Amino acid sequence: FKGKTVIDLTNPLDFSQGVPPKFTATVGNSLGEQIQNALPEANVVKAFNTIGAPIMIDPQFGDDTATLFIAGNNEKAKEETTKLAEEFGWTIEDLGGIEQAFFLEAFASLWINYGFKNNHWTHAFKFLKR
């Protein structure tokens, strides 16, 4: 994996008690950070973990476009991930280093809990700025 970009779509979820699943990450020990530590010569980018598969390749909601949040330590790897995501039509927000993966994983829990509560899985987030 030396010098390779690894896109991490994982989320730390425990389904042993049923649904919704329990979020299991802790600050400083997200799955994104664990993967980066396990693959120290790779360039891990946390991305695509806050949406479902149908939205992954089609982020359009009428006239709106969903926001894809990314995090990683290597700028070139984030540029590669951004280029791939933009080919699908995403608007990208870079949150910084891989330590931000914890917050993306927690954010995914919000997406997942909404899905289980409402039995609706084709939703996404949009980041609004002024």
N, C-alpha and C positions, 0 to 999 in steps of 0.2 A: 504493500500500500504506500510505499515511499513516494511522496509528492503527489499522490492521487487525491482527488476530491471525493469525499464520502458524504452523501446527503443522508442525514438521519431523520427518518420520519417516525421514530418510535415514541411511545408515551409510557410512563411508569404506572401501570394500572394493575390492580389486584381484583380479579373477578371471583375470588374464592367465597365471598359473602354474597354473591349475586350482583344485581345491578341496581343503581349505577355503581360502577367500580370505584374502589378506593384509590385515591392518588397517593403514591408511595415515595415520591422524590423528596429530598431535603435540599436546602440551600447548600451549594457547593458540591452536591453529589447527584446532579441530574443525570439522566441517561446520556444526554449529549456529552457531558463532561466525562462520564465513564467510558463512552466509546472513544473519545479523543485520547483518554489516558491509555486505553487498550491498544490504540493504533497511533502511537506518538509521532510517527513519520507521515501520517495521513493528514489531510486537511478536512476536518469534519465541519459540515454546515448543517445546523438544525433548520429544517424547512419542511413545509407540507404536512406538518403534524397537527395543525389546528383545523383541518377540513377533511371531508370524506372523499373517497375515490371519485365519485361522479363530478364533483366540483374541481378536483385536482386539474383536470384538463379543460375545464370550461367555467372560468370564474365570472362570467357575465351574468348579471341579474337585470335584465332589461337594459336601461341606459347606465346602470351602475356596474362597477367592477370591484370585486372583492379584493381585499388586501392580503398579501402573503408576507408574513413576518419571517425574517431569517436572522441567524446568529452564528458566528464562527470567528476563529482567530486569524484566518488567512484571507486577505483581501482578494487575491486572484480566485480562490475557490468560491468566495461569495459572488464575484463577478460572473463566474461560470454558472453558478446556481441561478443568479438573477437572469442571465441570458436565456437559460432553459425555461424559467418561469414566465418570462416575457413572451416567449414563443407561444405559450398557452394563453396569453392575454392578461396576466396578473399585473397588478400594481404592487411594487415591492417596498417594504420598510425594513431597513437594516437596523437591528437593535444593538449591535456591537459584538463583543467577544462571546466565546462558547459558554461562559458563565451565565449568559442571559438565557441559555436553554432551559434553565429551571422555570423561568417565567413563561416561556412558550409552552412548556409541558403543563404547567398549572392552567394556563389559558385554554389548552386543549380540553382540560377537565370541564371547564365551563361549556364548551361546545358539546362534549359527550353527555354531560348531565342534562342539558337542554334536549338533546336528541332522545334520551331515554324517557324524560318526563313527557315529551310531546309526541313521541313516535314520529319524529320528523328529522331527516338526515341530509337534507339538501339546503342547509343554511351555511352562512359564512360571515366573516367580519369585514367591516370597512373602517379604515382609520381616517378620521376627519380632522383637518387642520384649518386654522385661520391665520 
